[in-house]
Amino acid sequence: HGLRLIVPDVEMIERRADGDRIPIKAAIIQIDFAQGAMPARTVLFSGLVDPDIIDVNWASSEEMWDDKKDITGLSYKDLVKAKKRGEMTPLRDVQKCVQDALHP
């Protein structure tokens, strides 16, 4: 048996009033190490995350959020459009992806 590593990379936007952050983009990578073999890498998830479970009103007021566009590559307006088009994965689904990888 080898070693399994789950590597998350999460981009967040920040609420201006209190500095709280919510995830809006993530990648979850699984790396399996086996003796004598090259590590096997699998992308478990890569995409936009809908953080409604943390703040159901996140998409209602641009002035409340610092979109961190220089880091995320997406403006607040781009994020809201993606949500309206159904292009975001609910945060619970991303969490389940991690749980499933840790407890196969």
Secondary structure as GFF3:
##gff-version 3
##sequence-region A 1 104
A	DSSP	beta_strand	3	15	.	.	.	ID=ss1
A	DSSP	beta_strand	21	33	.	.	.	ID=ss2
A	DSSP	beta_strand	40	50	.	.	.	ID=ss3
A	DSSP	three_ten_helix	58	60	.	.	.	ID=ss4
A	DSSP	three_ten_helix	62	64	.	.	.	ID=ss5
A	DSSP	beta_strand	65	66	.	.	.	ID=ss6
A	DSSP	alpha_helix	69	72	.	.	.	ID=ss7
A	DSSP	alpha_helix	76	84	.	.	.	ID=ss8
A	DSSP	beta_strand	88	90	.	.	.	ID=ss9
A	DSSP	alpha_helix	91	102	.	.	.	ID=ss10
###
